[in-house]
Every structure is written in structure tokens, then in C-alpha cells.
Amino acid sequence: MPDPEPIASIALISSNGPSLANFRGPLIEALVSSGVRVWALAPDLDDRTRRALREIGAEPVDISLDRAGLRPVRDALDLIRLRKVLRRLRPDAVFGYFIKPVIYGTLAARLAGVPRRFALVPGLGYVFTPQAGRESFRRRALRIAVSRLYALAFASSERIFFHNEDDRDQLVGAGLLPRAKTLLLAGTGVDLSRFDPGPPAAGPLRFLLIARLLREKGVAEYAEAARLVRAANPRIEFHLVGGADPNPGAIPPAQIEQWVAAGLLVWHGHVDDVRPFLRDCCVYVLPSWREGKPRSTQEAMASARAVITTDAPGCRETVIEGVNGFKVPVRDAPALAAAMLRFVDEPHLVARMGAESRRLAEERFDVVEINRRILSALGVRASPAATSADTTPQPRSRTSLAAPC
């Protein structure tokens, strides 16, 4: 077969506008610096996101795309509208990530005659995450429907990127796509130069979880572990950063407020910049039930923070047991509390494991190297600017949003 035509323009499609700049910003910059015209398509672009995208060289484009749930009529109309947008833009390629952009973005691109189509599955999400208790008929039916739609989209894709082997193996094993079409990435990656790897200051031990308020993120287990630890060590602090989410697995903010009122958590809500909180924590905790490859943990590692996470897909790859942190079983608050108490009883582990986290972040999660692999798979010849970065960390801030650790 002849080599595919080189990509001079590409449409990145997301169901979450802010993620285009926050999560794909370095990829967009790498594409633009390599001479590729980039359109950034999402349904919820606000003025701030549009400005951020234009600053890194992308052209924001509003689309209609429902983020959560399957609504056949609405989804079909969105697919038709997206096909119309892509026919107008006429990109050489599309690159969709998250479930609906992968499915409807890829199918719309095929119908619009876009010659090259790529998909990224950063995680399998709510539909494929095992739940506690018996699975409902609705959830099982939803997973079957999503699987069939995924198969259609993957059949129309040139390459499908994954963030962990478990997700890839599950979909390949289900017969939804051939392994030869897949490419495994280390995750979204982190701009190492943006995160300060300085050691935590002395003081009360402070744990931190950054997550959307979802059951699947292990927020309830985090609160229960906080209760267990604080019963004997009331000076230990447990901070939570994250906002509400429309996902079916969402935890009501009222529940978070109850934990706050009980003195278990300090809740900061959604923040635009997590770096001050990472600087001010001692140990990062992510008790998630399943992830693609958690960006928050990668950022914590880049900040030289020890990590406690679960032995679950996506999470387990971020921790070497006993080296940069500890892994605990999923949905096991007592085991989570026991891992936290290791740092209480052996405080020297905080700095030692934090230093190992930074080393592993440099080895595994450098966004420059990850984007180089993506550009290579797209057939884009990266410019020198797209494959280099200043990895000198920013100086440690003199101001802090919380008391020192």
C-alpha cells in the first residue's frame, strides 16, 4: 500500500473543552511548531478556553456533543452536525479522545471524507469500571451499546492509542479491534519544567487527593481512611481538590460537606492550578477503582511527592511498591489507612519516596517524549522545538495556599 498523505491539518475532538488546553496543550504546541494547522473542537468552549487555545496556536471550533449518557436521537443529530463541521473544515486527519469524540468524531470524520482518523482511549471510564454489588441491567446494556459503537469507530480508525495495557487488552480480548492497530503510551505526560520537585517542609503530615467528585475515584474510601487515621492522630490533615461532575457515579457536594463538617477533609473545590496544593502536601493519594493513567498522579510524581494508590488498571503503573509509595486493594479503606500510617510511623519515607517519584516521572512521563511518539504515529515530522523542552523546574513559590507540611 502507498504511504498515507502527510498531515498538514488536524481536528482534535473532545467532549470537554478545558481539557484541550490543560491536557492536550503540549501536543497542540508540538503539532503547530511542526507546521500542522490545528482545529480544537469541543461543545463547551468558554472565552477563557478559547483564549488559551489561540495562545498555543489552535483554532477553537464549537460543536454540539453531549458529554454523558447515551441518548440515541441527540447523539445521531450531533453526529450529523459534526460531519457538517468537518466537511467545512476539511482537515487531513481527526484525533478524538474520550468516549463520544472517539465514537461519533471518528464516524463523522469517515462520513465527511476525512482521509486519516486516529483515536485515543485515555481510560475506559464509568461504563467499564467494576462497581460494588450486583451490576444493573441498565449498566450492562450501556456497556454492550458502547462496545458495539467502539467497534464501529475502531474499524474506521488508522491507529488507536491507549494509556495502559489493561484497557487495551480488555478491548482487544473482546474482539473490538486488532492489537496491530494499537499503540501504548505512558499517559498524557507532564511538562516536568512546570512542577517544583522541592522536598516538603516540616510540620503536620498532609495528604492530598485531586479528583472529580466521583465514587470511582475512591473519594469515599479517602474520607473513611481519614476517619480511621485521625481517630488516633488528629493533627494529620486530609485535603481534597476537585469539583462536581455530571457523571452517573458523581458524589453529591452535600456528602463532601458532611465529611468537611465532621472534620475529616479540607475541601478546596475545583482549582485551575494544582501546583500550590502539590507543593503543600506531603503524600499524594489516589484510591481510584480504575484509571487510564492518572494525570494527577503524574503531576504529583513530577512534584516529588510519595504516592499511595490502588492496585488497579492505570494506577498500578505509577507506583513501584516500597520505592515511591504503596499500592492498596481497591475499595479497601482500612488498607488505605494502614498505608497512610506507614508515613506517620516512618516520616523519613516522605522525602525519600518523593525523590523516587520525581526520578520515575522523568523516566516515564515526560510529555515531550510521549508527544514525540504520537507525532511519529501520525506521520508528522517533529520540529526541534517539538522534541525539546526546558526541564529546569520553576523556583519554589514564596506564597502558599496552606500551612507548610
C-alpha positions as CSV (number, residue, x, y, z in Angstrom):
1,M,0.0,0.0,0.0
2,P,1.2,3.5,-0.7
3,D,2.3,5.7,2.2
4,P,-0.5,7.9,3.5
5,E,-0.5,11.6,2.6
6,P,1.3,13.7,5.2
7,I,-0.9,15.6,7.6
8,A,-1.0,19.4,7.1
9,S,-4.1,20.0,9.2
10,I,-5.8,18.1,12.0
11,A,-9.0,18.4,14.1
12,L,-8.7,17.4,17.8
13,I,-12.1,16.5,19.1
14,S,-13.0,16.4,22.8
15,S,-16.2,16.4,24.9
16,N,-14.5,18.6,27.5
17,G,-13.3,21.9,26.2
18,P,-10.9,22.8,29.1
19,S,-9.1,19.5,28.6
20,L,-7.9,20.6,25.1
21,A,-5.6,23.3,26.6
22,N,-5.0,21.6,30.0
23,F,-4.3,18.1,28.9
24,R,-3.5,18.4,25.1
25,G,-1.8,21.8,25.2
26,P,1.7,20.4,24.8
27,L,0.5,18.1,21.9
28,I,-1.1,21.1,20.2
29,E,2.0,23.1,20.5
30,A,4.1,20.3,19.1
31,L,1.8,19.9,16.1
32,V,1.7,23.7,15.5
33,S,5.5,24.0,15.8
34,S,5.8,21.2,13.2
35,G,3.8,23.2,10.7
36,V,0.4,21.4,11.3
37,R,-2.8,23.5,11.4
38,V,-4.8,22.5,14.4
39,W,-8.6,22.9,15.0
40,A,-9.8,22.3,18.6
41,L,-13.4,21.1,18.6
42,A,-15.5,20.8,21.8
43,P,-19.0,21.5,23.0
44,D,-18.3,23.7,26.0
45,L,-15.7,26.2,24.9
46,D,-15.8,29.4,27.1
47,D,-13.9,32.6,26.4
48,R,-11.0,31.6,28.7
49,T,-10.5,28.3,27.0
50,R,-10.7,29.9,23.5
51,R,-8.0,32.4,24.5
52,A,-5.8,29.6,25.9
53,L,-6.2,27.6,22.7
54,R,-5.4,30.6,20.5
55,E,-2.3,31.4,22.5
56,I,-0.9,27.9,21.8
57,G,-1.8,28.2,18.1
58,A,-5.1,26.2,17.8
59,E,-8.3,27.4,16.3
60,P,-11.3,26.8,18.6
61,V,-14.4,25.4,17.0
62,D,-17.8,25.0,18.8
63,I,-19.6,21.7,18.2
64,S,-22.7,20.0,19.7
65,L,-21.8,16.9,21.7
66,D,-23.5,15.6,24.8
67,R,-20.8,14.6,27.3
68,A,-22.5,12.0,29.4
69,G,-25.0,9.2,28.8
70,L,-26.3,7.6,25.6
71,R,-29.2,9.5,24.0
72,P,-29.7,7.9,20.6
73,V,-31.7,10.8,18.9
74,R,-29.5,13.5,20.4
75,D,-26.3,11.6,19.6
76,A,-27.4,10.9,16.0
77,L,-28.1,14.6,15.5
78,D,-24.7,15.5,16.9
79,L,-23.0,13.1,14.6
80,I,-24.8,14.7,11.6
81,R,-23.8,18.2,12.8
82,L,-20.2,17.1,13.4
83,R,-20.0,15.7,9.9
84,K,-21.1,19.1,8.6
85,V,-18.4,20.9,10.6
86,L,-15.7,18.5,9.4
87,R,-16.8,18.9,5.8
88,R,-16.5,22.6,6.2
89,L,-13.0,22.5,7.8
90,R,-11.7,19.7,5.5
91,P,-8.9,18.5,7.8
92,D,-6.4,15.9,6.7
93,A,-7.0,14.0,10.0
94,V,-9.1,13.8,13.1
95,F,-7.9,12.9,16.6
96,G,-10.7,12.1,19.1
97,Y,-10.4,11.3,22.8
98,F,-12.9,10.4,25.4
99,I,-15.8,8.0,24.6
100,K,-18.1,10.2,22.5
101,P,-15.4,12.0,20.5
102,V,-13.8,8.7,19.7
103,I,-17.1,7.1,18.6
104,Y,-19.0,10.0,16.9
105,G,-16.0,12.0,16.0
106,T,-14.4,9.1,14.1
107,L,-17.7,8.1,12.4
108,A,-18.5,11.7,11.4
109,A,-15.0,12.0,10.0
110,R,-15.4,8.9,7.9
111,L,-18.8,10.2,6.6
112,A,-17.2,13.6,5.9
113,G,-14.4,12.0,3.9
114,V,-11.6,12.9,6.3
115,P,-8.8,10.6,5.0
116,R,-7.0,9.8,8.2
117,R,-8.6,9.1,11.6
118,F,-7.0,8.5,15.0
119,A,-8.4,7.8,18.4
120,L,-7.1,7.9,22.0
121,V,-8.7,5.9,24.7
122,P,-7.3,7.5,27.9
123,G,-9.3,5.3,30.1
124,L,-12.4,3.0,29.9
125,G,-14.4,5.2,32.3
126,Y,-17.6,4.6,34.2
127,V,-19.1,2.1,31.7
128,F,-16.3,-0.4,32.1
129,T,-15.3,0.2,35.8
130,P,-16.4,-2.6,38.1
131,Q,-18.9,-1.5,40.7
132,A,-19.6,-2.7,44.2
133,G,-22.6,-5.0,44.3
134,R,-24.6,-6.5,41.6
135,E,-24.5,-4.9,38.2
136,S,-27.7,-3.3,37.0
137,F,-29.4,-4.2,33.7
138,R,-29.1,-0.6,32.5
139,R,-25.4,-0.5,33.1
140,R,-24.8,-3.8,31.4
141,A,-26.9,-2.7,28.4
142,L,-25.0,0.6,28.3
143,R,-21.6,-1.3,28.2
144,I,-22.9,-3.5,25.3
145,A,-24.0,-0.5,23.3
146,V,-20.8,1.4,23.9
147,S,-18.7,-1.7,22.9
148,R,-20.6,-2.1,19.6
149,L,-20.1,1.6,18.9
150,Y,-16.4,1.4,19.8
151,A,-16.0,-1.5,17.3
152,L,-17.5,0.6,14.5
153,A,-15.3,3.6,15.3
154,F,-12.1,1.5,15.7
155,A,-12.8,-0.2,12.3
156,S,-12.7,3.3,10.8
157,S,-9.5,4.3,12.7
158,E,-6.0,4.1,11.4
159,R,-4.4,3.9,14.9
160,I,-5.9,3.7,18.4
161,F,-3.7,4.9,21.3
162,F,-4.1,3.6,24.9
163,H,-2.7,4.7,28.2
164,N,-2.4,1.2,29.8
165,E,-2.2,-2.4,28.9
166,D,-5.3,-3.5,30.8
167,D,-7.6,-1.3,28.8
168,R,-6.1,-2.3,25.6
169,D,-6.1,-6.0,26.4
170,Q,-9.7,-5.8,27.5
171,L,-11.0,-4.3,24.3
172,V,-8.7,-6.4,22.1
173,G,-9.8,-9.5,24.0
174,A,-13.5,-8.6,23.5
175,G,-12.8,-8.5,19.7
176,L,-13.4,-4.8,19.3
177,L,-10.2,-4.1,17.5
178,P,-7.0,-5.9,16.4
179,R,-3.9,-5.4,18.5
180,A,-1.9,-4.4,15.5
181,K,-3.9,-1.1,15.3
182,T,-3.0,-0.1,18.9
183,L,-0.1,1.9,20.3
184,L,0.5,2.1,24.0
185,L,1.5,5.4,25.5
186,A,2.8,6.1,29.0
187,G,-0.1,8.5,29.6
188,T,-0.8,12.1,28.9
189,G,2.6,13.1,30.2
190,V,3.8,16.0,32.3
191,D,5.8,19.2,31.4
192,L,8.4,18.5,34.0
193,S,9.6,22.1,33.9
194,R,6.3,23.3,35.4
195,F,6.5,21.3,38.6
196,D,8.7,22.0,41.6
197,P,10.4,18.9,42.9
198,G,11.4,20.5,46.2
199,P,11.1,18.5,49.4
200,P,8.0,19.1,51.7
201,A,8.6,21.3,54.6
202,A,8.5,20.0,58.2
203,G,5.2,20.1,60.0
204,P,1.9,18.1,60.3
205,L,1.6,15.3,57.8
206,R,-0.7,16.4,55.0
207,F,-2.3,14.0,52.5
208,L,-3.9,15.2,49.2
209,L,-6.4,13.8,46.7
210,I,-7.1,15.6,43.4
211,A,-10.1,14.2,41.6
212,R,-13.6,14.9,40.2
213,L,-16.1,14.0,42.9
214,L,-16.9,10.5,41.7
215,R,-17.3,7.3,43.6
216,E,-15.0,5.6,41.2
217,K,-12.2,8.0,42.2
218,G,-12.2,6.5,45.7
219,V,-13.3,9.7,47.4
220,A,-15.4,7.8,50.0
221,E,-12.6,5.5,50.8
222,Y,-10.3,8.5,51.2
223,A,-12.8,10.1,53.7
224,E,-13.1,6.8,55.6
225,A,-9.4,6.3,55.8
226,A,-9.1,9.9,57.1
227,R,-11.6,9.0,59.8
228,L,-9.5,6.0,60.8
229,V,-6.2,7.8,60.8
230,R,-7.4,11.0,62.6
231,A,-9.0,8.9,65.4
232,A,-5.5,8.4,66.7
233,N,-3.7,11.2,65.0
234,P,-5.9,14.3,65.0
235,R,-3.2,16.6,63.7
236,I,-2.9,14.8,60.3
237,E,-4.6,16.7,57.5
238,F,-6.5,15.4,54.6
239,H,-7.1,17.8,51.7
240,L,-9.4,17.3,48.7
241,V,-9.3,19.2,45.4
242,G,-12.0,18.7,42.8
243,G,-15.4,19.8,41.7
244,A,-18.8,18.3,40.9
245,D,-19.3,16.2,37.8
246,P,-22.3,15.2,35.7
247,N,-21.1,11.6,35.6
248,P,-23.6,8.9,36.8
249,G,-21.1,8.0,39.5
250,A,-21.0,11.5,41.0
251,I,-20.9,12.1,44.7
252,P,-23.2,15.0,45.8
253,P,-21.4,18.0,47.1
254,A,-23.6,17.7,50.2
255,Q,-21.9,14.5,51.1
256,I,-18.5,16.2,50.8
257,E,-19.8,19.0,53.1
258,Q,-20.7,16.4,55.7
259,W,-17.2,15.0,55.7
260,V,-15.9,18.5,56.0
261,A,-18.3,19.3,58.9
262,A,-17.1,16.1,60.6
263,G,-13.5,17.4,60.4
264,L,-12.3,14.6,58.1
265,L,-11.5,16.6,55.0
266,V,-10.5,20.1,53.9
267,W,-12.2,20.6,50.6
268,H,-10.9,23.3,48.2
269,G,-13.4,22.7,45.3
270,H,-12.2,23.0,41.7
271,V,-9.0,24.9,41.1
272,D,-7.3,25.9,37.9
273,D,-3.7,25.3,39.1
274,V,-3.0,22.3,41.3
275,R,0.7,23.1,41.8
276,P,0.4,25.1,45.0
277,F,-1.5,22.2,46.6
278,L,1.0,19.7,45.4
279,R,3.8,21.8,46.9
280,D,2.0,22.0,50.2
281,C,1.1,18.3,50.5
282,C,3.4,15.6,51.8
283,V,1.8,12.5,50.3
284,Y,-0.5,12.2,47.3
285,V,-3.3,9.7,47.4
286,L,-5.5,8.3,44.6
287,P,-7.7,5.4,45.7
288,S,-9.3,5.1,42.3
289,W,-11.2,2.0,41.1
290,R,-9.7,2.3,37.6
291,E,-7.9,4.9,35.5
292,G,-6.3,5.3,32.1
293,K,-3.0,6.7,33.5
294,P,-3.9,9.3,36.1
295,R,-2.6,12.8,35.2
296,S,-2.9,14.0,38.8
297,T,-0.5,11.2,40.0
298,Q,2.0,12.0,37.2
299,E,1.9,15.7,38.4
300,A,2.4,14.6,42.0
301,M,5.3,12.5,41.0
302,A,6.8,15.4,39.0
303,S,6.4,17.4,42.2
304,A,8.5,14.8,44.1
305,R,5.6,13.5,46.2
306,A,5.3,10.0,47.6
307,V,2.1,8.3,46.3
308,I,-0.5,5.9,47.7
309,T,-2.7,4.4,45.1
310,T,-4.7,1.3,44.3
311,D,-3.5,-1.9,42.6
312,A,-6.0,-1.2,39.7
313,P,-5.6,-0.7,36.0
314,G,-3.8,2.6,35.2
315,C,-3.0,3.3,38.8
316,R,-0.6,0.4,39.5
317,E,1.8,1.6,36.8
318,T,2.5,4.8,38.7
319,V,3.9,3.2,41.9
320,I,6.8,0.8,42.5
321,E,5.8,-0.8,45.8
322,G,8.0,0.4,48.6
323,V,10.1,2.6,46.2
324,N,8.0,5.7,45.5
325,G,4.9,4.7,47.5
326,F,2.4,2.0,48.3
327,K,-0.4,0.2,46.5
328,V,-3.6,-1.0,48.3
329,P,-6.6,-3.0,47.2
330,V,-9.5,-1.3,45.5
331,R,-12.3,-0.1,47.8
332,D,-10.3,-1.0,51.0
333,A,-10.4,2.0,53.3
334,P,-8.6,0.1,56.2
335,A,-5.7,-0.9,53.9
336,L,-5.6,2.7,52.7
337,A,-5.4,4.0,56.3
338,A,-2.7,1.4,57.1
339,A,-0.6,2.7,54.1
340,M,-1.1,6.3,55.4
341,L,0.1,5.3,58.8
342,R,3.3,4.0,57.4
343,F,4.2,7.6,56.7
344,V,3.1,8.6,60.2
345,D,5.3,6.0,61.8
346,E,8.2,6.4,59.3
347,P,8.2,10.1,58.3
348,H,11.6,9.8,56.6
349,L,9.7,7.9,53.8
350,V,8.0,11.1,52.7
351,A,11.1,12.7,51.2
352,R,12.8,9.5,50.2
353,M,9.9,8.2,48.2
354,G,9.1,11.6,46.9
355,A,12.6,11.8,45.3
356,E,12.0,8.4,43.7
357,S,8.7,9.7,42.3
358,R,10.4,12.5,40.6
359,R,13.0,10.1,39.1
360,L,10.3,7.9,37.8
361,A,8.4,10.8,36.4
362,E,11.4,11.9,34.4
363,E,11.9,8.3,33.1
364,R,8.3,7.5,32.2
365,F,6.1,10.6,32.0
366,D,8.0,13.3,30.1
367,V,5.4,14.9,27.9
368,V,8.0,15.7,25.2
369,E,8.8,12.0,24.7
370,I,5.1,11.0,24.8
371,N,4.2,13.6,22.2
372,R,7.2,12.6,20.0
373,R,5.7,9.1,19.8
374,I,2.2,10.5,18.9
375,L,3.7,12.7,16.2
376,S,5.7,9.8,14.8
377,A,2.5,7.6,14.7
378,L,0.7,10.4,12.9
379,G,3.5,10.7,10.4
380,V,4.3,14.2,11.3
381,R,7.9,15.2,11.2
382,A,8.5,16.9,14.5
383,S,10.4,20.2,14.6
384,P,13.3,20.6,17.0
385,A,11.1,22.8,19.2
386,A,8.5,20.0,19.4
387,T,11.0,17.5,20.7
388,S,12.9,19.5,23.3
389,A,11.9,21.3,26.5
390,D,13.5,23.3,29.3
391,T,13.3,20.8,32.2
392,T,14.6,23.3,34.8
393,P,11.9,23.3,37.4
394,Q,10.3,26.7,38.4
395,P,11.6,28.2,41.6
396,R,9.6,27.3,44.7
397,S,6.8,29.8,45.4
398,R,7.2,32.1,48.4
399,T,3.4,32.0,48.9
400,S,1.4,29.0,49.9
401,L,-2.3,28.2,49.9
402,A,-2.0,26.1,53.1
403,A,0.3,25.9,56.1
404,P,3.7,24.2,55.5
405,C,3.8,20.4,55.8
